[in-house]
Amino acid sequence: MARGWESKSVADQIEEGNSARPRDPSQAQTIEERQQHQRIASLNLSRSRLLQQLERAINPAYRKVLMNGLEAIESEIESLSKSGKGK
C-alpha cells in the first residue's frame, strides 16, 4: 500500500513539473536567462547572510569587511538586474 502512495506522489510531482513549464516556446527562458536568475538568487542569499553577520559583528575591522562585501554583492545584483531588463 505504501508503494502505491509513493507512485501517486511521484506521478503528481511529474505532472506539476510539466504543468509549470510554459507551453509557448516564445515564453521559454534561454539558458543564459536561467543562469542569470540563479546567479541573482544566489547573490540575494549571500546578501542576507552578510546582513545577519553584520547585525552580530562587533569588531570595526570585521564590520568594514562585511560592508565591503555587501556593497560588492549589491552592485553585482544591480548590474545583473539592469542587463536582464535591457533584453
Secondary structure, 3 states (H helix, E strand, C coil): CHHHHHHHHHHHHHHHHHHHCCCCHHHCCCHHHHHHHHHHHHHHHHHHHHHHHHHHCCCHHHHHHHHHHHHHHHHHHHHHHHHHHCC
